Amino acid sequence: MMAGAPLIDGNDQTCGMIWVADTRVRQTRHEIITILNDSAVFSVQRLHPQAQVLRARRAETMLYEAIDALADGFVYYDSQDRLLVCNRRYREIYARSAHAILPGACFPDILRAGLANGQYPEAEGQEDAWLARRLARHRLPRSTIEQHLPDGQWVRIEEKVTQTGGRVGLRINITELKRQEAELRAAHEELARQNAELERQVAARTATIATQSRALAEALEDERENNQALRRFVTMVSHEFRTPLAIMDASAGRIERKAKRNGADWTGEYTTMIRSSIKRLIRLIESVLGAAKADAGTIRLKPVELDLAEVVETVRAEHSDVSPDYGFEIDCSALTPVRADPTLVYQIVANLIGNAIKYSEPEKPIEVTGKTVGPIVELRVRDHGIGIPEDELPKMFERFFRASTAAGIAGSGLGVNLSRDIARMHGGDITVESEVDAGTTFILTLPVAGPDIPDAPEDEGDGQQMPKPRGR
């Protein structure tokens, strides 16, 4: 009886057939199969050592191929520092010493061959010291080194001792990383240079500003002293002018009244001119004094209960004496008393009505109307004169500003500026509406309750009193 079975090697591959001849008669198929299996196992066991050798050789070949395919350099030294295996990339990296990179070669000898052929640029001029340092790092259980190659490339060397005492090493190309590090370092250096330059410029500018600030402070102090001296002079001159001007005005008034009694009407025109000029000088002096006090911060409000309609009538009466050709339309019946400084409010009203007369003709009357709107009183002074250009209205309250339409008309540009300052000190304001050749309206607003300061004592004064009204 003949029976056959395939032979299977260690890789599960068929490597042949086994045949068994048996002259004994078997009664069952099961017995035949058992004999074949026993014989096959026996044959495979006898062939197994050869299969193991084949498998080992194949694994070794695959390992070498894998190592050679690595993108990084790979090397392995035994416990005696003799080269066992390296890949092609390792020899390419150390091209100048590749002739010495052979199986069995000692690591120190390979290094010396590289030194002799300029393989290590950083070792130039200090070959022995460099070799000693490199071997010392090589003998460490684990080390990492960055190495510069002659072709400009950089590699990172990573070495580690194995369990059997050998050393496995990798050579990883880090040229791109080093380039990026160099660019980053250059950028940091440039930034540091720019920062240093900026700091230098800032320091220089700071020193310049400090010098300029000191010079400016000195100039301001000189200007302050000059202004104080000028204010003292202006105040002195203004006071010196006020008394003789008052005497001149009173004398002109007496001459005017006496002439009328004696029938000398020809004197009226001249005395009116004299008194008008005196009034204008007095208003100018008051404006200059007020501006000086405002600059010095010495204007003190002395609020009392004040009848604003009475103030308007007083001013009207004064101007009617010196400007009899001008008529007035006054309606202040809706005004309620306010808390305000009588002298300063008189100055505001006198300035507004005086300007209305100055910049208009006598053919049309000056309109003065007043009303109370809740907690606010409003006084409007309107003329039908030359008016103010629209683009100049925002500048009307600037000190010394005069409208272009006022050319040739005497004035200082101080009155409305000071008047608005006084109104705002009371918690009110002055605004303006105007149209060229149609006239101008100034609107004074004051709070009925007045400024948030105590009332002035009845006997307190500053030497300047509001004139008394002469009747409505």
Secondary structure, DSSP 8 states (H G I E B T S, - for coil): -EEEEEEE-TTS-EEEEEEEE--S--S-HHHHHHHHHHHHHHHHHHHHHHHHHHHHHHHHHHHHHHHHT-SSEEEEE-TTSBEEEE-HHHHHHTGGGGGG--TT-BHHHHHHHHHHTT--GGGTT-HHHHHHHHHHHHTSSEEEEEEE-TTS-EEEEEEEE-TTS-EEEEEEE-HHHHHHHHHHHHHHHHHHHHHHHHHHHHHHHHHHHHHHHHHHHHHHHHHHHHHHHHHHHHHHHHHHHHHHHHHHHHHHHHHHHHHHHTT-THHHHHHHHHHHHHHHHHHHHHHHHHHHHHHHT------EEE-HHHHHHHHHHHHHHH-TT--EEEE-TT---EEE-HHHHHHHHHHHHHHHHHTS-TTS-EEEEEEEETTEEEEEEE--SS---GGGGGGTTSTT---GGGTTS---S-HHHHHHHHHHHTT-EEEEEEETTTEEEEEEEEETT--SS----TT---S---------
